[in-house]
Amino acid sequence: MIYGDWTNLPKNHLSLMYVKTSEEIMKTRSSRFLVGLLWCLLILTGPLVVRGQNDTEPIVLEGKCLVVCDSTPSSEPAGNALGMSVRSGTGRVAFSATRQTNHEPTDMSNRTMIIYFDQILVNVGNHFDQESSVFLAPRRGVYSFNFHVVKAYNRQTIQVSLMLNGWPMISAFAGDQDVTREAATNAGLVIMERGDKAYLKLERGNLMGGWKYSTFSGFLVFPL
C-alpha cells in the first residue's frame, strides 16, 4: 500500500514502489503457506506419535526375521524412551505331535493319566517336551490347541481333556460301541501365562487298545 500524494512523482519512482509492494505481498503469502503446511504436517503426524506411545497392542512385522513391539513387556526390560521393547523370534511358537505305536506307558494307566506322544512333527521354539508330552508356554499370550485321540477296539467311553496347570479347559468324548476305532476330538483358544503347562489327560475310560494315529497340536496366536 502506498500512502501520501504520489500523483506528482516520476513514473520510474512509481514503478519502483510498486515492485517493492509486490515483493512484500509475495513474502506474506509465502509465510502463510509455510505456516499452513506445518499445521498440516502436525495434524497428520500427531496421531501416529500418540498411537505409537499409547497403543498396547503388539505389532508383528514378518520378513527375514520376526520383531514384536510391546509397550507393556512382562518379562524383558523396556527398550527405549517410549517404553517399548524389541524381541526377535519369540513370536514363533508351534508344535504338533502324534502317536505311532499302540504300546501303552504304565505311567498313564497307573498314575498321571497323561496321554503321551512318541513322534514330534513340528516343534518351533522347542516348547513341547516329548518325554512328558507337556507344552510349556514361553510367554503370555493367546494359544490355540486341538487334539484327536483315537481309541481302538475299546467299547468303553473315554473322556479326554486339555489340561492347563492341572485344570481341565476343554473336553471331548468317544463312546460308540459299534466301531473298531473312534476319536475324541476338540479345539479351542486359551490364555496362558509364561511358564503355564498344557497337556492331554484321560479323565474317563481307558486306552488299553492303544491310541495310534492320535495327534496333539498347538501354537501361539498372538502375544499379550
PEDA-V251658 format. One record per helix or strand. SS is the DSSP state (helix for helix, strand for strand). FROM is the first residue (numbers start at 1). LEN is the number of residues. If there is no record, write none. Layout:
SS_FROM_LEN ; SS_FROM_LEN
This chain:
helix_11_44 ; strand_59_4 ; strand_66_5 ; strand_85_4 ; strand_94_5 ; helix_106_5 ; strand_114_1 ; strand_119_6 ; strand_128_2 ; strand_134_3 ; strand_141_12 ; strand_158_7 ; strand_167_8 ; strand_181_12 ; strand_197_8 ; strand_215_9
